[in-house]
Amino acid sequence: MESHMLLFLFSLATGLFGAVHGAPEDKVPDSLKDYAFPDGFLFGTATSSYQVEGAWLEDGKSLNIWDTLTHNKSNLISDRSNGDVACDSYHKYKEDVQLLKELGVNFYRFSVSWSRILPTGHINVVNQAGIDYYNNLINELLANGIQPMVTMYHWDLPQTLQDLGGWPNQVMAQYFEDYARVLFTNYGDRVKYWITFNEPSVFTAGYESVAFHAPNVGATGFGQYLATHTVLKAHARAYHLYDNEFRAAQQGKIGMAFNINWCEPRDNITEDIAACNRMQEFNLGMYAHPVFSPEGDFPTVVKERVAMNSEAEGFTQSRLPSLTQEEIEYIKGTADFFGLNHYTTFYGSPLTYTGEPTFTKDVGILMMPDFSWPGSASIWLHVVPWGFRKQLNRIAEIYNNPPVIITENGFSDHGELNDTGRINYLTSYLTEMLNAIHEDGCNVVGYTAWSLIDNFEWNNGYTQRFGLYHVDFEDPNRARTIKESAKVYAEIIATKQIPERFREE
């Protein structure tokens, strides 16, 4: 669940919503056109280590923060489940590769478990069994004509490092560089796409609220900003390490997977436009602006809002740590592509929050969907394809049209094999992406469907399913079964077009 979803859930809980408008006429998707995907366009699908691997204490792996949360605070998980076994991909990776081959994807995005590679969290102890597992997975992918796209960090910090304070502790930037060195050294000869962090605005929120994500530290108003400061420096250190020591020989690319949902001004008035802009800058700009903007640094509105609120709250300095000019220059330009995770759209309008310092108070927005939009198994996820196109255009405009890889996009249901909702989502969102490419000139070079298989969906446990393949979690063998959406996605990949039956008006 994305960090600004907290704003939406808070709105539901407090009843701060009324009727919202439907999509304005000029936002109704264009007639579905016979567009082809550009030559060289990359198709893939994705998972993450904690969500699929299982084998939680096998072969030298140590505890991570999600192991700790699910075992010690299982009440925070909808069905009180955990990822101890999950999809058992640690043992069934060859079967999963055959699913990927069946889809015909160009790449598979997966993440490495830091605590499986470095059980102490530090570079002093390298777990050979962990190194071997990912070597075997990478080699199996390549033997089947599939490129690995590796995420270094998808939320599962070793508990030993959280015991040192986790991401708010700036020493973590050095530890992450050490970890990156191990990955580049062992896998960089075969891995050509690296993602340093997945959705930093989500996992840093684990230091803001005790309601959702690990590590479940309630340092409201401070923790997320402190963690963000460290994460940006950690990303830059990994990028410069690759540039200085590995790129010449390995010839790979490095980016970050940012997450943002489109915010449509509720009444298209100045205040609503400003509120949606704040939401974009606090959730996307706080991480993308330092890397992709010509000037670097945090967005101006973020710095001004937090400083203003901090002063009003009686603090002598902003709760958002400043980046020095040296840090700004070090972080700026440290990405070869823009990774984008996008799922849905909300209407936004300003709302003043009072009380203690919080991230929500700093953003100052009420976000709500139009409940006439098609829904999903997730309360926050509605099907709004036109918002996807608008988000792509904003990124192109703000950040000089960088090469964008959609690193996540997907739909939740309850595991139906005839998953018509997912098929509608997939085809409609891909259509709007094609419109953005062909009509608007957006530089989108790849697309990743989330996810390959049903998996552990964080605080929602196994109650929501995003997979193209069904997993039977009651079966000790975790049997996989193809869904209709996987067949449609395979057809799109094979033909490089949206099937004609989904292009009818």
C-alpha positions as CSV (number, residue, x, y, z in Angstrom):
1,M,0.0,0.0,0.0
2,E,1.5,3.3,-1.0
3,S,2.2,5.9,1.6
4,H,-0.3,8.4,0.4
5,M,-3.0,5.7,0.7
6,L,-2.9,6.6,4.4
7,L,-4.5,9.9,3.5
8,F,-7.3,8.1,1.7
9,L,-7.9,5.6,4.5
10,F,-7.8,8.5,7.0
11,S,-10.5,10.2,4.9
12,L,-12.7,7.1,5.0
13,A,-12.3,6.6,8.7
14,T,-13.2,10.2,9.5
15,G,-16.0,10.4,7.0
16,L,-14.5,13.4,5.3
17,F,-15.9,12.8,1.9
18,G,-19.0,13.5,-0.1
19,A,-20.0,13.1,-3.7
20,V,-17.1,13.4,-6.1
21,H,-17.2,14.1,-9.8
22,G,-16.9,11.6,-12.5
23,A,-14.1,11.9,-15.1
24,P,-14.5,15.2,-17.1
25,E,-15.4,14.6,-20.7
26,D,-12.0,15.5,-21.9
27,K,-10.6,12.8,-19.7
28,V,-12.6,9.9,-21.1
29,P,-10.1,7.6,-22.9
30,D,-9.7,8.0,-26.6
31,S,-11.2,5.3,-28.9
32,L,-8.9,2.3,-28.7
33,K,-6.5,2.6,-31.6
34,D,-4.5,0.1,-33.5
35,Y,-1.2,1.1,-32.1
36,A,1.8,-1.2,-32.0
37,F,4.4,-1.2,-29.3
38,P,7.6,0.4,-30.5
39,D,10.5,-1.7,-31.8
40,G,12.6,-2.9,-28.9
41,F,9.9,-2.3,-26.3
42,L,10.5,-4.6,-23.3
43,F,7.7,-6.6,-21.6
44,G,8.1,-8.2,-18.2
45,T,6.5,-9.2,-14.9
46,A,7.7,-9.0,-11.3
47,T,7.8,-10.3,-7.8
48,S,9.8,-9.5,-4.6
49,S,11.8,-11.7,-2.3
50,Y,9.7,-11.6,0.9
51,Q,6.4,-11.9,-1.0
52,V,7.3,-15.1,-2.9
53,E,10.5,-16.9,-1.7
54,G,9.5,-18.4,1.6
55,A,12.4,-20.4,3.1
56,W,12.5,-17.8,5.8
57,L,15.2,-19.3,7.9
58,E,16.8,-21.8,5.5
59,D,20.4,-22.0,4.3
60,G,21.8,-19.3,6.4
61,K,19.2,-16.5,5.9
62,S,18.7,-14.3,8.9
63,L,15.6,-12.4,10.1
64,N,14.4,-9.3,8.2
65,I,12.0,-6.7,9.4
66,W,9.0,-8.4,7.8
67,D,9.8,-11.6,9.5
68,T,9.8,-9.7,12.8
69,L,6.6,-7.8,12.1
70,T,4.5,-10.8,10.9
71,H,5.6,-12.9,13.9
72,N,5.5,-10.3,16.6
73,K,2.6,-8.1,15.4
74,S,0.4,-10.5,13.4
75,N,-2.6,-8.4,14.3
76,L,-1.4,-5.9,11.6
77,I,-1.8,-8.5,8.9
78,S,-5.4,-9.0,7.7
79,D,-5.4,-12.8,7.9
80,R,-2.6,-13.0,10.5
81,S,-0.4,-14.7,7.9
82,N,3.3,-14.3,7.0
83,G,5.9,-15.0,4.3
84,D,7.5,-18.0,6.0
85,V,6.6,-20.2,3.1
86,A,4.7,-17.7,0.8
87,C,4.9,-19.1,-2.8
88,D,7.9,-21.3,-2.0
89,S,9.7,-19.8,-4.9
90,Y,13.0,-20.5,-3.2
91,H,12.5,-24.1,-4.0
92,K,10.2,-23.7,-7.1
93,Y,12.2,-21.1,-9.0
94,K,12.6,-23.4,-12.0
95,E,8.8,-23.8,-12.3
96,D,8.4,-20.0,-12.0
97,V,10.9,-19.5,-14.9
98,Q,8.8,-21.8,-17.0
99,L,5.7,-19.6,-16.3
100,L,7.8,-16.7,-17.5
101,K,8.8,-18.5,-20.6
102,E,5.1,-19.4,-21.2
103,L,4.3,-15.7,-21.1
104,G,7.1,-14.8,-23.5
105,V,8.4,-11.9,-21.4
106,N,11.7,-10.2,-22.2
107,F,12.6,-9.8,-18.5
108,Y,11.8,-10.8,-15.0
109,R,12.0,-8.3,-12.2
110,F,12.8,-9.9,-8.9
111,S,14.4,-8.7,-5.7
112,V,17.3,-10.0,-3.7
113,S,16.9,-10.7,0.0
114,W,19.6,-8.7,1.8
115,S,19.5,-11.0,4.8
116,R,19.8,-14.1,2.6
117,I,23.1,-12.7,1.1
118,L,24.5,-10.9,4.2
119,P,23.0,-12.5,7.3
120,T,24.6,-10.0,9.7
121,G,23.6,-7.2,7.3
122,H,27.2,-6.3,6.9
123,I,29.8,-7.3,4.3
124,N,31.9,-9.3,6.8
125,V,29.7,-12.4,6.4
126,V,28.7,-13.5,2.9
127,N,26.3,-16.4,2.8
128,Q,27.3,-18.7,-0.1
129,A,24.0,-20.5,-0.1
130,G,22.3,-17.2,-0.7
131,I,24.8,-16.2,-3.5
132,D,24.1,-19.6,-5.1
133,Y,20.3,-19.3,-5.0
134,Y,20.3,-16.1,-7.0
135,N,23.1,-17.4,-9.3
136,N,20.9,-20.4,-10.1
137,L,17.8,-18.2,-10.7
138,I,19.7,-15.8,-13.0
139,N,21.3,-18.6,-14.9
140,E,17.9,-20.3,-15.3
141,L,16.4,-17.1,-16.6
142,L,19.1,-16.6,-19.2
143,A,19.0,-20.2,-20.3
144,N,15.3,-19.6,-21.2
145,G,16.0,-16.3,-23.0
146,I,14.8,-14.0,-20.1
147,Q,16.8,-11.1,-18.9
148,P,17.0,-10.6,-15.1
149,M,16.1,-7.1,-13.7
150,V,17.2,-7.1,-10.1
151,T,15.9,-4.9,-7.3
152,M,18.4,-4.6,-4.6
153,Y,16.0,-3.5,-1.9
154,H,12.3,-4.3,-1.8
155,W,11.5,-3.5,1.8
156,D,13.0,-6.5,3.7
157,L,15.8,-4.9,5.7
158,P,17.9,-7.3,7.8
159,Q,16.7,-7.0,11.4
160,T,20.3,-6.6,12.6
161,L,20.4,-3.3,10.7
162,Q,17.0,-2.2,12.0
163,D,18.4,-2.8,15.5
164,L,20.9,0.0,14.7
165,G,18.0,2.3,13.8
166,G,17.4,1.3,10.2
167,W,17.1,3.9,7.4
168,P,17.0,7.0,9.6
169,N,20.6,6.1,10.6
170,Q,22.8,7.7,8.0
171,V,25.5,5.0,8.3
172,M,23.0,2.8,6.4
173,A,24.2,4.5,3.2
174,Q,27.6,2.9,3.6
175,Y,26.1,-0.5,4.5
176,F,24.0,-0.3,1.4
177,E,27.0,0.5,-0.8
178,D,28.8,-2.6,0.7
179,Y,25.7,-4.7,-0.1
180,A,25.6,-3.3,-3.7
181,R,29.2,-4.2,-4.1
182,V,28.5,-7.8,-3.3
183,L,25.6,-7.9,-5.8
184,F,27.6,-6.2,-8.6
185,T,30.6,-8.5,-8.0
186,N,28.6,-11.7,-8.1
187,Y,25.9,-11.0,-10.6
188,G,26.8,-7.9,-12.6
189,D,28.4,-10.0,-15.5
190,R,24.8,-11.2,-16.3
191,V,22.5,-8.6,-14.8
192,K,22.1,-5.5,-17.1
193,Y,19.2,-3.8,-15.2
194,W,19.5,-2.8,-11.6
195,I,16.9,-1.1,-9.4
196,T,18.3,0.2,-6.1
197,F,15.1,0.8,-4.2
198,N,11.5,-0.1,-4.7
199,E,8.9,2.6,-3.7
200,P,11.0,4.6,-1.2
201,S,8.0,6.7,-0.2
202,V,6.3,3.5,1.0
203,F,9.1,1.8,3.0
204,T,10.3,5.1,4.6
205,A,6.7,5.5,5.8
206,G,7.4,2.5,8.0
207,Y,9.2,5.0,10.2
208,E,6.1,7.3,10.2
209,S,3.2,5.1,11.3
210,V,2.6,2.1,13.5
211,A,-0.5,1.2,11.5
212,F,1.0,-0.5,8.5
213,H,4.5,-1.3,7.2
214,A,7.6,-2.7,8.8
215,P,9.5,-1.7,10.7
216,N,6.4,-0.2,12.3
217,V,8.2,2.7,14.0
218,G,5.9,5.6,14.9
219,A,8.4,8.5,14.6
220,T,5.6,10.7,13.1
221,G,6.7,13.8,11.4
222,F,10.4,12.9,11.6
223,G,11.1,9.2,10.7
224,Q,10.1,9.3,7.1
225,Y,12.1,12.4,6.3
226,L,15.2,11.1,8.1
227,A,15.0,7.8,6.3
228,T,14.5,9.6,2.9
229,H,17.7,11.6,3.5
230,T,19.6,8.4,4.0
231,V,18.0,6.4,1.1
232,L,18.8,9.1,-1.4
233,K,22.5,9.1,-0.4
234,A,22.5,5.2,-0.4
235,H,21.1,5.2,-3.9
236,A,23.7,7.7,-5.1
237,R,26.5,5.7,-3.5
238,A,25.5,2.5,-5.3
239,Y,25.2,4.4,-8.6
240,H,28.6,6.0,-8.3
241,L,30.2,2.7,-7.1
242,Y,28.8,1.1,-10.3
243,D,30.0,4.0,-12.4
244,N,33.5,4.0,-11.0
245,E,34.2,0.3,-10.7
246,F,31.8,-1.9,-12.7
247,R,30.0,-0.1,-15.5
248,A,32.9,-0.2,-18.0
249,A,33.1,-4.0,-17.9
250,Q,29.4,-4.8,-17.1
251,Q,27.6,-2.2,-19.3
252,G,24.4,-2.2,-17.2
253,K,21.9,0.4,-16.2
254,I,20.7,1.6,-12.8
255,G,17.5,3.3,-11.8
256,M,15.0,3.5,-8.9
257,A,11.4,2.3,-8.8
258,F,9.3,5.4,-7.8
259,N,5.6,5.1,-7.0
260,I,2.9,7.6,-7.7
261,N,-0.8,7.5,-8.4
262,W,-2.4,10.3,-10.4
263,C,-4.1,13.1,-8.4
264,E,-6.9,14.9,-10.3
265,P,-7.9,18.3,-8.9
266,R,-11.5,17.7,-7.6
267,D,-13.0,20.9,-8.9
268,N,-10.0,22.1,-11.1
269,I,-9.7,25.3,-9.0
270,T,-6.4,26.8,-7.8
271,E,-6.6,25.3,-4.3
272,D,-7.3,21.8,-5.7
273,I,-4.5,22.0,-8.3
274,A,-2.1,23.1,-5.6
275,A,-3.1,20.3,-3.3
276,C,-2.6,17.7,-6.1
277,N,0.8,19.2,-6.9
278,R,1.8,18.9,-3.2
279,M,0.8,15.2,-3.2
280,Q,2.9,14.6,-6.3
281,E,5.9,16.4,-4.9
282,F,5.7,14.7,-1.4
283,N,5.2,11.2,-2.8
284,L,7.2,11.3,-6.0
285,G,9.2,14.5,-6.2
286,M,10.8,14.1,-2.8
287,Y,12.7,11.1,-4.3
288,A,12.7,11.8,-8.1
289,H,13.5,15.5,-8.0
290,P,16.9,15.1,-6.3
291,V,17.9,12.6,-9.0
292,F,16.2,13.8,-12.2
293,S,15.7,17.6,-12.0
294,P,18.4,19.9,-13.4
295,E,18.8,21.7,-10.0
296,G,18.5,18.6,-7.8
297,D,17.5,18.9,-4.2
298,F,14.0,18.4,-2.7
299,P,11.1,20.1,-4.4
300,T,10.6,23.7,-3.2
301,V,7.0,23.1,-2.0
302,V,8.2,20.2,0.2
303,K,10.9,22.3,1.8
304,E,8.7,25.3,2.3
305,R,5.7,23.3,3.7
306,V,7.7,21.3,6.2
307,A,9.7,24.3,7.3
308,M,6.5,26.4,7.8
309,N,4.8,23.7,9.8
310,S,8.0,23.0,11.8
311,E,8.3,26.6,12.8
312,A,4.6,26.8,13.8
313,E,5.0,23.7,15.9
314,G,7.8,25.3,17.8
315,F,10.9,23.7,16.3
316,T,14.1,25.6,15.7
317,Q,14.7,24.0,12.4
318,S,12.8,22.0,9.7
319,R,11.9,18.4,10.5
320,L,13.1,17.7,6.9
321,P,16.9,17.5,6.9
322,S,18.5,19.8,4.4
323,L,20.7,18.4,1.6
324,T,24.1,20.1,1.5
325,Q,25.2,21.5,-1.9
326,E,27.8,18.7,-2.0
327,E,25.0,16.1,-1.4
328,I,22.8,17.7,-4.0
329,E,25.5,17.4,-6.7
330,Y,26.4,13.9,-5.6
331,I,22.7,12.7,-5.9
332,K,21.8,14.6,-9.1
333,G,21.8,12.5,-12.3
334,T,22.2,9.2,-10.6
335,A,19.8,7.1,-12.8
336,D,19.9,5.7,-16.3
337,F,16.1,5.2,-16.4
338,F,13.0,6.3,-14.5
339,G,11.2,3.3,-12.9
340,L,7.5,4.0,-12.3
341,N,5.1,2.0,-10.2
342,H,1.5,3.2,-10.9
343,Y,-1.9,1.7,-10.1
344,T,-4.8,4.1,-9.8
345,T,-6.1,7.7,-9.6
346,F,-7.8,9.9,-6.9
347,Y,-9.5,13.2,-6.8
348,G,-7.7,15.7,-4.5
349,S,-8.6,18.8,-2.6
350,P,-6.9,20.7,0.3
351,L,-7.5,19.7,3.8
352,T,-5.9,21.2,7.0
353,Y,-4.8,18.6,9.5
354,T,-4.1,19.7,13.1
355,G,-2.3,18.1,16.0
356,E,1.1,16.6,16.2
357,P,3.6,16.8,13.4
358,T,2.9,14.2,10.7
359,F,3.6,13.6,7.0
360,T,-0.1,13.8,6.3
361,K,-0.3,17.2,8.0
362,D,2.6,18.4,5.8
363,V,1.0,17.3,2.6
364,G,-2.4,18.8,3.5
365,I,-4.7,17.0,1.1
366,L,-7.9,14.9,1.0
367,M,-7.8,12.2,-1.6
368,M,-10.8,10.2,-2.6
369,P,-11.8,8.1,-5.7
370,D,-15.0,8.4,-7.6
371,F,-16.8,5.3,-6.4
372,S,-18.4,4.8,-9.8
373,W,-15.1,3.8,-11.1
374,P,-14.6,0.0,-11.4
375,G,-13.1,-1.3,-8.2
376,S,-10.9,-4.2,-7.2
377,A,-10.2,-6.3,-4.1
378,S,-8.2,-3.4,-2.7
379,I,-10.1,-0.5,-1.2
380,W,-7.7,2.0,-2.7
381,L,-7.4,0.6,-6.2
382,H,-9.9,1.7,-8.9
383,V,-9.6,1.3,-12.6
384,V,-8.8,4.7,-14.0
385,P,-6.7,4.3,-17.2
386,W,-6.8,8.0,-18.2
387,G,-4.9,8.9,-15.0
388,F,-2.0,6.7,-16.1
389,R,-1.6,8.7,-19.3
390,K,-1.7,12.0,-17.4
391,Q,0.9,10.7,-14.9
392,L,3.2,9.7,-17.8
393,N,2.8,13.2,-19.3
394,R,3.6,14.9,-16.1
395,I,6.9,12.9,-15.7
396,A,7.8,13.7,-19.3
397,E,7.2,17.4,-18.7
398,I,8.8,17.8,-15.3
399,Y,11.9,15.6,-15.8
400,N,12.7,16.2,-19.5
401,N,11.1,13.0,-20.8
402,P,13.5,10.5,-19.4
403,P,13.4,6.8,-20.5
404,V,10.6,5.3,-18.4
405,I,10.2,1.6,-17.5
406,I,6.9,0.9,-15.9
407,T,8.2,-1.3,-13.0
408,E,4.8,-2.2,-11.6
409,N,1.2,-1.9,-12.8
410,G,-1.5,-4.3,-11.8
411,F,-4.9,-5.2,-10.4
412,S,-6.1,-7.1,-7.3
413,D,-9.0,-9.6,-7.1
414,H,-9.7,-12.7,-5.0
415,G,-7.8,-15.2,-7.2
416,E,-10.4,-15.9,-9.9
417,L,-9.0,-17.9,-12.9
418,N,-11.4,-16.1,-15.3
419,D,-10.1,-12.8,-14.1
420,T,-12.0,-10.4,-16.4
421,G,-11.3,-7.4,-14.1
422,R,-7.6,-7.9,-14.5
423,I,-7.9,-8.3,-18.3
424,N,-9.9,-5.1,-18.5
425,Y,-7.3,-3.3,-16.3
426,L,-4.4,-4.6,-18.3
427,T,-5.7,-3.8,-21.7
428,S,-7.1,-0.4,-20.8
429,Y,-4.0,0.8,-19.0
430,L,-1.7,-0.5,-21.8
431,T,-3.9,1.3,-24.3
432,E,-3.5,4.6,-22.5
433,M,0.2,3.9,-22.2
434,L,0.3,3.5,-26.0
435,N,-1.6,6.7,-26.4
436,A,1.0,8.5,-24.3
437,I,3.8,7.0,-26.4
438,H,2.4,7.6,-29.9
439,E,0.3,10.7,-29.4
440,D,2.1,12.5,-26.6
441,G,5.7,11.4,-27.2
442,C,6.3,9.9,-23.8
443,N,9.5,7.9,-23.7
444,V,8.2,4.7,-22.2
445,V,10.6,1.8,-23.1
446,G,9.3,-1.1,-21.0
447,Y,6.3,-2.4,-19.0
448,T,6.1,-4.7,-16.0
449,A,2.9,-6.4,-14.9
450,W,2.5,-6.9,-11.2
451,S,2.7,-9.7,-10.5
452,L,3.8,-13.0,-11.9
453,I,2.0,-15.1,-9.2
454,D,-0.3,-14.5,-6.3
455,N,1.8,-13.7,-3.3
456,F,1.9,-12.3,0.2
457,E,0.4,-8.9,-0.2
458,W,2.1,-7.2,2.9
459,N,-0.5,-6.1,5.5
460,N,-3.3,-7.7,3.4
461,G,-1.7,-11.1,3.7
462,Y,-3.2,-13.5,1.1
463,T,-6.6,-11.8,1.0
464,Q,-5.8,-9.9,-2.2
465,R,-4.4,-11.4,-5.3
466,F,-2.4,-9.6,-8.0
467,G,-1.0,-12.6,-9.9
468,L,-1.2,-13.6,-13.6
469,Y,-1.0,-17.1,-12.2
470,H,-3.1,-18.4,-9.3
471,V,-1.3,-19.9,-6.3
472,D,-3.1,-22.4,-4.1
473,F,-1.8,-21.5,-0.6
474,E,-3.8,-24.4,0.9
475,D,-1.7,-26.8,-1.1
476,P,1.7,-27.7,0.5
477,N,3.1,-27.7,-3.1
478,R,1.8,-24.2,-3.8
479,A,0.4,-25.3,-7.1
480,R,0.4,-22.6,-9.8
481,T,-2.5,-22.3,-12.3
482,I,-2.7,-20.0,-15.3
483,K,-5.3,-17.3,-15.3
484,E,-7.0,-15.9,-18.4
485,S,-5.1,-12.6,-17.9
486,A,-1.8,-14.4,-18.4
487,K,-3.1,-15.7,-21.8
488,V,-4.1,-12.2,-22.8
489,Y,-0.7,-10.7,-21.7
490,A,1.1,-13.4,-23.6
491,E,-0.9,-12.5,-26.7
492,I,0.0,-8.9,-26.3
493,I,3.7,-9.7,-26.0
494,A,3.6,-12.0,-29.0
495,T,1.7,-9.6,-31.3
496,K,3.1,-6.3,-29.9
497,Q,-0.5,-5.0,-30.0
498,I,-3.6,-4.9,-27.9
499,P,-5.8,-7.7,-29.3
500,E,-8.5,-6.4,-31.6
501,R,-11.3,-7.7,-29.5
502,F,-10.2,-5.3,-26.8
503,R,-10.0,-2.4,-29.2
504,E,-13.7,-2.2,-30.1
505,E,-15.5,0.9,-29.1
